[in-house]
Amino acid sequence: MNFRSINPYDGSTLQRVEPCSDTHLEQALRRAAAVSPAWRERSWEERGRLLKSTATALRARSEQLARMMSLEMGKLIKEARGEIEKCAWVCEHYAEHGVHDLADEPIVTDAGKSLITYQALGTVLAIMPWNFPFWQVFRFAAPALVAGNTALLKHASNVPQCALAIESVFLDAGFPEGVFQTLLIDAGRVATVIADPRVHAVTLTGSEAAGRQVAAVAGANLKKSVMELGGSDPFVVLEDANMDLAVQHAVTSRYLNAGQSCIAAKRFVVLDSVADEFLGRFMTAVEALLPGDPLDEGTTLAPLARHDLRDDLHKQVLDSLAHGAKAVTGCLPGSGPGAFYQASILNNVQPGMRAYHEELFGPVAIVLHANDDADALRLANDTRFGLGGSVWSEDVARAERLARQLVCGCAFVNSMVKSDPRLPFGGVRDSGYGRELSRLGIREFVNAKTLWIR
């Protein structure tokens, strides 16, 4: 079975790519195992220089790679350019800070000398999604590689061109062959790769269902794993919020990447006293979004990445409407051959509805009404997910108190949730475990080894 690269804007087939044969897969595993010891022994300075070269290579090919992203998964071209720049940033960050993040830590004990030293685990398998086809990979790869690990990438099957381009970027930057390799394999072959003794850890960004499956295989084989799964982030608007700022970021956070983001604001929890104002202004801004060709600079709403994703989203919306939710705007698939879904808002969403309990991975916002701060907190935390959340208020101390009580991996006050190489990123509950980015992220795939010397 070939991997098909399909343009979600018009449904055309861009390319068919042959999957890895069993022979190719075995060669890749052997290559990773063979190069791993020498790569681990390279100096921090050498590995850092190669990451800086990677940033340079990304920027040199920015327009080409951004266009590839737009064509292959439908991302707006301006968002795609920003994604490439963010990948360059994470490479530069770890090139500069990696050596400090993993420096030996002296510990005072009864020994003559005792310390913690951090050593690479070996080869890490990364199972990555299509929604941010470059960023998701680089936020894992930059810290893992600079720490001395080698990497195998199993990317989503609908972005094979992006998957192959990422490997070529690392090679262009001067990384030795075998240090980073793309494996064009389907999901059915992943368990075999995880179980292989030449693979030492696995990281996955994807759906809750995929996370459970991969984590089970990793656990059965005693392999370290990090899971960054779905989210249904609350966006809490208090009565004293700066409404201009809140509405502006509400639209950006929900409809960026056509709403296909784990950390997008999905549940807008608004105090009753300002609910009508927020909803009216939110609706006006949402209805101004312009669907169209992602390569057109004027387009502000992209298609979904695949038609099946659009169909699944519409089923969630229809089920919620059938159980009493109200369509404020949108709530229908777009017309034409593209995988568009109208920018949508659901109101009167209640427990028992799919929109209340499930992640809506597309351009659909739900609005929940709260009586007071305590009720807002209850609604915000009434989810099995726990990735991110935000609180909006001019009283920063009040907002911080609520943000501290959100059950999630990252909480923001008066800003939308976003990832940043300087800060740890990850979730709790069914949003997964482990952390990416910052010094916590680089320490996920190393052995924290005790040295005790008399």
C-alpha positions as CSV (number, residue, x, y, z in Angstrom):
1,M,0.0,0.0,0.0
2,N,1.4,3.4,-1.0
3,F,1.3,6.5,1.2
4,R,-0.8,9.1,-0.6
5,S,-0.2,12.8,-0.3
6,I,-3.5,14.5,-0.9
7,N,-4.2,18.2,-1.1
8,P,-7.1,18.8,1.3
9,Y,-8.0,22.0,-0.5
10,D,-9.1,20.4,-3.7
11,G,-8.8,16.6,-3.1
12,S,-6.1,16.1,-5.7
13,T,-3.3,13.5,-5.3
14,L,0.0,15.2,-5.0
15,Q,2.3,12.2,-4.7
16,R,2.3,8.5,-3.9
17,V,5.2,7.3,-1.8
18,E,6.3,3.7,-1.4
19,P,6.4,2.5,2.2
20,C,9.5,1.0,3.9
21,S,10.1,-2.6,3.0
22,D,11.0,-5.1,5.7
23,T,14.6,-4.9,4.4
24,H,14.7,-1.1,4.5
25,L,13.3,-1.1,8.1
26,E,15.9,-3.6,9.3
27,Q,18.6,-1.6,7.6
28,A,17.4,1.6,9.4
29,L,17.4,-0.2,12.8
30,R,20.9,-1.5,12.2
31,R,22.1,1.9,11.1
32,A,20.7,3.6,14.2
33,A,22.3,1.0,16.5
34,A,25.6,1.3,14.6
35,V,25.9,5.1,14.8
36,S,24.5,5.5,18.3
37,P,27.7,5.0,20.3
38,A,29.8,7.4,18.2
39,W,27.0,10.0,18.2
40,R,26.6,9.8,22.0
41,E,30.4,10.3,22.4
42,R,30.5,13.4,20.3
43,S,31.0,16.6,22.2
44,W,28.2,18.9,23.2
45,E,29.8,21.6,21.1
46,E,29.7,19.5,18.0
47,R,26.1,18.4,18.5
48,G,25.1,22.0,19.2
49,R,26.8,23.3,16.1
50,L,24.8,20.8,14.0
51,L,21.6,22.0,15.6
52,K,22.5,25.6,14.7
53,S,23.2,24.4,11.1
54,T,19.8,22.8,11.1
55,A,18.2,26.1,12.0
56,T,20.0,27.7,9.1
57,A,18.9,24.9,6.7
58,L,15.3,25.3,7.8
59,R,15.3,29.1,7.2
60,A,17.1,28.6,3.8
61,R,14.3,26.3,2.7
62,S,11.5,28.0,4.6
63,E,9.3,29.0,1.6
64,Q,9.6,25.6,0.0
65,L,8.9,23.7,3.2
66,A,6.0,26.0,4.1
67,R,4.4,25.5,0.7
68,M,4.8,21.7,1.1
69,M,3.0,21.9,4.4
70,S,0.1,24.0,3.0
71,L,-0.3,21.6,0.0
72,E,-0.1,18.4,2.0
73,M,-2.2,19.1,5.1
74,G,-3.9,22.4,4.3
75,K,-2.2,24.8,6.7
76,L,-2.4,28.5,5.9
77,I,0.9,29.5,4.2
78,K,1.5,32.3,6.8
79,E,1.0,29.8,9.6
80,A,3.3,27.3,7.8
81,R,6.1,29.9,7.6
82,G,5.7,30.6,11.3
83,E,6.0,26.8,12.0
84,I,9.3,26.6,10.2
85,E,10.6,29.6,12.1
86,K,9.6,28.0,15.4
87,C,11.4,24.8,14.5
88,A,14.6,26.9,13.8
89,W,14.1,28.5,17.2
90,V,13.9,25.2,19.1
91,C,17.0,24.1,17.4
92,E,18.9,27.2,18.4
93,H,17.5,27.1,22.0
94,Y,18.8,23.6,22.6
95,A,22.1,24.3,20.8
96,E,22.6,27.0,23.4
97,H,21.0,25.6,26.5
98,G,21.3,21.8,26.1
99,V,24.8,21.6,27.7
100,H,23.5,23.5,30.8
101,D,20.3,21.5,31.0
102,L,22.2,18.2,31.3
103,A,25.3,19.4,33.1
104,D,26.5,17.2,36.0
105,E,24.8,18.0,39.3
106,P,27.1,17.7,42.3
107,I,25.3,16.3,45.4
108,V,26.8,16.6,48.9
109,T,26.9,13.1,50.6
110,D,29.3,11.1,52.7
111,A,31.3,10.3,49.5
112,G,34.4,12.1,48.5
113,K,32.5,13.0,45.4
114,S,28.9,12.3,44.3
115,L,26.8,13.6,41.5
116,I,24.1,13.0,38.9
117,T,25.2,12.7,35.4
118,Y,22.8,12.5,32.4
119,Q,23.5,10.1,29.6
120,A,21.6,9.4,26.4
121,L,19.3,6.4,26.4
122,G,20.0,5.3,22.8
123,T,17.5,5.3,20.0
124,V,14.1,7.0,20.4
125,L,11.1,6.2,18.2
126,A,8.9,9.2,17.6
127,I,5.3,8.7,16.5
128,M,4.1,12.1,15.3
129,P,0.8,13.6,14.0
130,W,0.0,15.6,10.9
131,N,-1.4,18.8,12.4
132,F,1.9,20.5,13.0
133,P,4.0,18.2,10.7
134,F,7.3,20.0,11.3
135,W,7.0,21.5,14.8
136,Q,5.8,18.3,16.5
137,V,8.9,16.5,15.2
138,F,11.5,19.2,15.9
139,R,10.3,19.9,19.5
140,F,11.1,16.2,20.2
141,A,14.1,15.9,17.9
142,A,16.1,19.0,19.0
143,P,16.5,18.0,22.7
144,A,16.7,14.3,22.0
145,L,19.5,14.6,19.4
146,V,21.6,17.2,21.3
147,A,21.4,14.9,24.4
148,G,23.1,12.2,22.3
149,N,20.2,10.0,21.3
150,T,19.5,8.8,17.8
151,A,15.9,9.2,16.4
152,L,13.5,7.2,14.3
153,L,10.4,9.1,13.0
154,K,7.1,7.3,12.2
155,H,5.1,10.2,10.9
156,A,1.4,10.4,10.0
157,S,0.6,8.6,6.8
158,N,-1.0,11.6,5.2
159,V,2.2,13.8,5.3
160,P,4.9,11.6,3.7
161,Q,6.5,14.5,1.9
162,C,6.9,16.4,5.1
163,A,8.3,13.3,6.8
164,L,11.0,12.8,4.1
165,A,11.8,16.5,4.0
166,I,12.6,16.6,7.7
167,E,15.2,13.8,7.3
168,S,16.7,15.7,4.4
169,V,17.0,18.9,6.5
170,F,19.0,17.1,9.1
171,L,21.3,15.6,6.5
172,D,21.7,18.9,4.8
173,A,22.7,20.4,8.1
174,G,25.5,17.8,8.4
175,F,24.1,15.2,10.8
176,P,25.6,11.8,10.2
177,E,23.5,9.3,8.3
178,G,21.5,7.2,10.7
179,V,21.3,9.7,13.5
180,F,17.8,10.8,12.3
181,Q,15.8,8.6,10.0
182,T,12.3,8.6,8.7
183,L,10.4,5.3,8.6
184,L,7.5,5.2,6.2
185,I,5.6,2.5,8.0
186,D,1.9,2.1,8.8
187,A,0.5,1.9,12.3
188,G,0.3,-1.9,12.1
189,R,4.2,-2.2,12.2
190,V,4.8,0.2,15.1
191,A,4.5,-2.4,17.8
192,T,7.3,-4.5,16.2
193,V,9.6,-1.4,16.1
194,I,8.9,-0.5,19.8
195,A,9.6,-4.1,20.9
196,D,12.9,-4.2,19.0
197,P,15.8,-4.2,21.4
198,R,17.6,-1.6,19.4
199,V,14.9,0.9,20.3
200,H,15.1,2.3,23.8
201,A,12.2,4.7,24.2
202,V,9.1,6.0,22.4
203,T,7.3,9.3,22.3
204,L,3.9,9.9,20.8
205,T,1.9,13.0,20.0
206,G,-1.6,12.0,18.9
207,S,-5.0,10.8,19.9
208,E,-6.0,9.3,23.2
209,A,-6.7,6.0,21.6
210,A,-3.3,5.8,19.9
211,G,-1.6,6.8,23.1
212,R,-3.2,4.0,25.0
213,Q,-2.1,1.5,22.4
214,V,1.5,2.7,22.2
215,A,1.9,3.1,25.9
216,A,0.7,-0.5,26.4
217,V,3.3,-1.8,24.0
218,A,6.0,0.3,25.5
219,G,5.1,-0.8,29.0
220,A,5.0,-4.4,28.0
221,N,8.6,-4.0,26.7
222,L,9.8,-1.9,29.6
223,K,10.5,1.1,27.3
224,K,10.4,4.7,28.6
225,S,7.5,6.6,27.0
226,V,6.2,10.1,26.8
227,M,2.6,10.7,25.7
228,E,1.2,14.1,24.5
229,L,-2.4,13.3,23.7
230,G,-5.7,15.2,23.1
231,G,-7.0,18.3,24.9
232,S,-10.2,20.2,25.5
233,D,-8.8,23.3,26.9
234,P,-11.0,25.8,28.9
235,F,-10.9,29.5,28.1
236,V,-12.3,31.1,31.2
237,V,-13.7,34.7,30.7
238,L,-14.4,36.6,34.0
239,E,-16.7,39.6,34.1
240,D,-13.7,42.0,34.3
241,A,-11.8,40.6,31.4
242,N,-10.5,42.9,28.7
243,M,-13.1,41.9,26.2
244,D,-11.2,43.2,23.1
245,L,-8.2,41.1,24.1
246,A,-10.2,38.0,25.1
247,V,-12.2,37.9,21.8
248,Q,-9.2,38.5,19.7
249,H,-7.3,35.6,21.3
250,A,-10.4,33.4,21.5
251,V,-10.7,33.5,17.7
252,T,-7.0,32.9,17.2
253,S,-6.8,30.1,19.7
254,R,-9.8,28.2,18.4
255,Y,-9.5,28.6,14.7
256,L,-5.7,28.6,14.2
257,N,-4.8,25.6,12.0
258,A,-8.5,25.2,11.3
259,G,-9.0,24.3,15.0
260,Q,-6.7,21.2,14.6
261,S,-4.6,21.7,17.7
262,C,-4.4,19.9,21.0
263,I,-3.9,23.1,22.9
264,A,-6.6,25.1,21.1
265,A,-9.2,26.7,23.3
266,K,-12.2,24.5,22.8
267,R,-14.5,25.2,25.8
268,F,-15.3,28.9,26.4
269,V,-16.4,29.2,30.0
270,V,-17.9,32.6,30.4
271,L,-19.5,34.3,33.5
272,D,-23.2,34.9,32.9
273,S,-22.8,38.7,33.4
274,V,-20.7,39.0,30.3
275,A,-21.8,36.0,28.3
276,D,-24.1,37.8,25.9
277,E,-21.4,40.5,25.1
278,F,-18.7,37.9,24.6
279,L,-20.9,35.6,22.5
280,G,-22.0,38.4,20.3
281,R,-18.6,39.8,19.7
282,F,-17.1,36.3,19.3
283,M,-19.7,35.4,16.7
284,T,-19.1,38.6,14.7
285,A,-15.3,37.8,14.6
286,V,-15.8,34.2,13.7
287,E,-18.2,35.0,10.9
288,A,-15.6,37.3,9.4
289,L,-13.2,34.3,8.8
290,L,-12.6,33.7,5.2
291,P,-12.2,30.1,3.9
292,G,-10.2,29.5,0.8
293,D,-6.9,28.4,-0.8
294,P,-4.3,28.0,2.0
295,L,-1.7,29.4,-0.4
296,D,-3.7,32.6,-0.7
297,E,-2.4,35.2,1.8
298,G,-6.0,36.5,2.2
299,T,-7.4,33.2,3.4
300,T,-8.1,33.1,7.2
301,L,-9.7,29.7,7.6
302,A,-8.0,26.6,6.3
303,P,-9.6,23.2,5.3
304,L,-9.3,20.3,7.6
305,A,-6.5,17.9,6.8
306,R,-8.7,15.1,5.5
307,H,-12.4,14.5,4.6
308,D,-12.8,11.8,7.1
309,L,-11.8,14.2,9.9
310,R,-14.4,16.6,8.7
311,D,-17.1,13.9,8.6
312,D,-16.2,12.8,12.1
313,L,-16.4,16.3,13.4
314,H,-19.8,16.9,11.9
315,K,-21.2,13.7,13.5
316,Q,-20.1,15.1,16.9
317,V,-21.9,18.4,16.1
318,L,-25.0,16.8,14.8
319,D,-25.3,14.5,17.9
320,S,-24.9,17.6,20.2
321,L,-27.6,19.5,18.3
322,A,-29.9,16.6,18.5
323,H,-29.5,16.6,22.3
324,G,-30.3,20.3,22.7
325,A,-27.2,22.3,21.8
326,K,-27.8,25.5,19.8
327,A,-26.0,26.5,16.7
328,V,-24.9,30.1,17.0
329,T,-23.1,30.1,13.7
330,G,-21.8,27.6,11.2
331,C,-22.1,23.9,12.2
332,L,-22.2,22.6,8.6
333,P,-19.5,21.2,6.2
334,G,-18.3,23.6,3.6
335,S,-19.3,23.3,0.0
336,G,-17.0,22.2,-2.8
337,P,-14.3,19.6,-3.1
338,G,-12.1,20.7,-0.2
339,A,-12.3,19.3,3.4
340,F,-13.7,22.6,4.8
341,Y,-15.9,22.9,7.8
342,Q,-17.6,26.2,8.6
343,A,-16.2,28.2,11.5
344,S,-18.8,27.3,14.2
345,I,-20.0,28.1,17.7
346,L,-22.3,25.8,19.8
347,N,-24.2,27.3,22.7
348,N,-26.3,25.6,25.4
349,V,-23.9,22.7,25.6
350,Q,-24.7,20.4,28.5
351,P,-23.3,17.2,30.1
352,G,-24.3,14.1,28.1
353,M,-23.6,15.7,24.8
354,R,-20.6,14.7,22.7
355,A,-19.5,18.3,22.4
356,Y,-19.3,18.5,26.2
357,H,-17.2,15.4,26.8
358,E,-15.2,14.9,23.6
359,E,-12.4,16.8,22.0
360,L,-13.6,18.7,18.9
361,F,-10.7,18.6,16.5
362,G,-11.7,21.3,14.1
363,P,-13.2,24.8,13.9
364,V,-16.0,24.4,16.4
365,A,-16.2,26.3,19.7
366,I,-18.5,25.5,22.5
367,V,-19.7,28.1,25.1
368,L,-20.5,27.2,28.7
369,H,-22.1,29.6,31.1
370,A,-20.9,30.0,34.7
371,N,-22.6,31.6,37.7
372,D,-19.4,32.7,39.5
373,D,-15.7,31.9,39.8
374,A,-16.4,28.6,41.6
375,D,-18.8,27.5,39.0
376,A,-16.4,28.5,36.2
377,L,-13.6,26.4,37.9
378,R,-16.0,23.5,38.2
379,L,-16.9,23.6,34.5
380,A,-13.3,24.1,33.4
381,N,-12.2,21.0,35.3
382,D,-15.2,18.9,34.3
383,T,-13.3,17.0,31.6
384,R,-11.1,13.9,31.4
385,F,-8.5,15.9,29.6
386,G,-5.8,18.1,31.2
387,L,-3.5,19.7,28.6
388,G,-3.9,23.5,28.9
389,G,-6.2,26.3,30.0
390,S,-6.4,30.1,30.2
391,V,-8.1,32.6,32.4
392,W,-9.0,36.2,31.4
393,S,-9.4,39.0,33.9
394,E,-8.0,42.5,34.6
395,D,-7.6,41.3,38.2
396,V,-4.4,39.3,37.6
397,A,-4.2,38.0,41.2
398,R,-7.7,36.7,41.0
399,A,-7.0,35.1,37.6
400,E,-3.8,33.5,38.9
401,R,-5.7,31.9,41.8
402,L,-8.1,30.3,39.3
403,A,-5.3,29.3,36.9
404,R,-3.4,27.5,39.7
405,Q,-6.6,25.5,40.3
406,L,-7.0,24.4,36.7
407,V,-6.2,20.7,36.4
408,C,-3.8,20.8,33.4
409,G,-0.2,20.8,32.4
410,C,0.0,24.5,31.4
411,A,-2.2,27.4,32.5
412,F,-2.0,31.0,31.0
413,V,-3.4,34.2,32.3
414,N,-4.5,36.8,29.7
415,S,-2.8,34.9,26.9
416,M,-3.7,31.9,24.8
417,V,-2.0,28.6,25.5
418,K,1.1,28.1,23.4
419,S,4.3,26.0,23.5
420,D,7.7,27.6,24.1
421,P,11.1,25.9,24.1
422,R,11.8,27.6,27.5
423,L,8.8,26.1,29.2
424,P,7.8,22.5,29.9
425,F,4.9,21.3,27.8
426,G,2.6,18.3,28.4
427,G,-0.6,17.2,30.1
428,V,-2.2,15.2,32.9
429,R,-5.3,12.9,33.0
430,D,-6.1,11.6,29.5
431,S,-3.9,14.2,27.9
432,G,-0.9,12.0,28.6
433,Y,2.2,12.2,30.7
434,G,5.8,13.3,30.6
435,R,7.1,16.7,29.3
436,E,8.5,18.1,26.2
437,L,10.6,21.3,25.9
438,S,12.6,23.2,28.6
439,R,15.1,21.3,30.8
440,L,12.4,18.9,31.8
441,G,11.9,17.8,28.1
442,I,15.5,17.2,27.4
443,R,15.7,15.0,30.6
444,E,12.9,12.7,29.5
445,F,15.2,10.6,27.3
446,V,18.4,10.4,29.3
447,N,19.6,8.1,32.1
448,A,19.9,10.2,35.3
449,K,22.8,8.2,36.6
450,T,24.3,8.4,40.1
451,L,28.0,8.5,40.5
452,W,29.4,7.9,44.1
453,I,33.2,8.1,44.6
454,R,35.1,7.6,47.8
